[in-house]
């Protein structure tokens, strides 16, 4: 299994991350040496700014960029691990019915599955559903 950090899923949509603790990439790599880091991630994060929130258009573009990249990967089964808000906004954009058209929230540690496909240069996410796990 390869753990891979891709630049378009590193932040939550419209939320400010901690302004005092953005670690340089080298420090993150030393803590997580088994992760493969996307080449576009630089030592000092130039995308993050303490007083700027991304717009919904920016977030949709980020989701589109990520899913476009993901659709080109050679894998059949991929787990996306990110913040609940990121998943929520992506699901609301690509398949809002799974979240009852915005009446249902996604929380951290929620698990959803679906099928990503590209037809005529259009990305679609279908058969999306929340997975439920029980333990004894």
C-alpha positions in Angstrom: 0.0 0.0 0.0 1.3 3.5 -0.9 0.3 6.5 1.2 0.3 9.6 -1.0 -0.3 13.2 0.0 -1.9 15.1 -2.9 -2.0 18.9 -2.8 -5.7 19.3 -3.5 -7.0 17.6 -0.4 -4.7 19.1 2.2 -7.2 21.7 3.6 -10.8 21.9 4.7 -12.9 24.1 2.5 -13.5 27.7 3.9 -11.8 27.0 7.3 -8.7 28.7 8.6 -6.1 26.3 9.7 -3.9 27.0 12.7 -2.0 30.1 11.7 1.0 29.5 14.1 1.8 25.9 13.3 2.3 25.3 9.6 5.3 23.0 9.5 7.8 23.0 6.6 7.6 19.9 4.4 10.9 18.6 5.6 9.5 18.5 9.2 6.4 16.7 8.0 8.4 14.2 6.0 10.6 13.4 9.1 7.4 12.6 11.1 5.8 10.6 8.2 8.6 9.0 6.2 6.5 6.3 4.6 4.2 8.8 2.8 4.9 9.7 -0.8 4.5 13.5 -1.2 3.1 15.0 -4.5 5.9 16.9 -6.3 3.9 20.1 -6.3 4.1 20.4 -2.5 6.8 22.8 -1.6 8.9 23.2 1.5 6.9 26.2 2.6 3.3 26.1 1.7 2.5 29.0 -0.6 -1.2 28.1 -0.9 -2.0 28.7 2.7 -2.5 32.3 4.0 -3.6 33.1 7.5 -6.2 35.7 6.6 -7.6 34.3 3.3 -10.4 31.8 3.0 -11.0 30.1 -0.3 -14.2 30.7 -2.2 -16.6 27.9 -3.1 -15.4 28.3 -6.7 -11.8 27.7 -5.5 -12.9 24.6 -3.6 -14.8 23.2 -6.5 -11.8 23.7 -8.7 -9.6 22.0 -6.2 -12.0 19.0 -6.1 -12.1 18.9 -9.9 -8.3 19.0 -10.1 -8.0 16.2 -7.5 -10.6 13.9 -9.1 -9.1 14.5 -12.5 -5.7 13.5 -11.2 -7.3 10.5 -9.4 -9.1 9.3 -12.5 -5.7 9.0 -14.2 -4.2 6.8 -11.5 -3.6 3.1 -12.3 -5.4 1.8 -9.2 -8.8 0.2 -9.0 -9.5 0.9 -5.3 -8.4 4.0 -3.6 -9.1 5.4 -0.1 -9.3 9.2 0.2 -8.5 10.3 3.8 -9.2 14.0 4.5 -11.3 16.3 6.6 -15.1 15.8 6.9 -15.8 19.2 5.5 -13.7 18.5 2.4 -15.7 15.3 1.8 -19.0 17.0 2.5 -18.4 19.8 0.0 -17.1 17.4 -2.6 -20.1 15.1 -2.2 -22.5 18.1 -2.3 -20.9 19.1 -5.6 -20.7 15.7 -7.3 -23.6 13.7 -5.8 -25.7 15.8 -3.4 -28.4 13.1 -3.1 -26.1 11.1 -0.8 -26.2 13.9 1.7 -30.0 14.5 1.3 -29.2 17.6 -0.8 -27.4 19.3 2.1 -29.6 18.2 5.0 -27.0 15.7 6.2 -23.5 16.5 7.5 -20.2 14.6 7.0 -18.1 14.3 10.1 -14.5 13.4 10.5 -14.0 9.6 10.5 -17.2 9.1 8.4 -16.5 6.7 5.5 -18.1 7.0 2.1 -17.6 5.0 -1.1 -18.4 5.6 -4.7 -17.3 5.0 -8.2 -15.4 7.7 -10.1 -15.6 7.7 -13.8 -14.8 10.0 -16.7 -17.1 10.0 -19.8 -16.6 12.5 -22.6 -14.2 14.6 -20.4 -16.9 14.8 -17.6 -16.1 13.5 -14.2 -18.9 11.7 -12.4 -19.1 10.2 -8.9 -21.8 7.5 -8.8 -23.1 4.9 -6.4 -21.9 7.1 -3.5 -23.0 5.9 -0.1 -22.0 6.1 3.6 -20.4 3.0 5.0 -21.4 1.9 8.5 -19.1 -0.2 10.6 -20.0 -1.9 13.8 -17.8 -3.4 16.4 -18.6 -5.9 19.2 
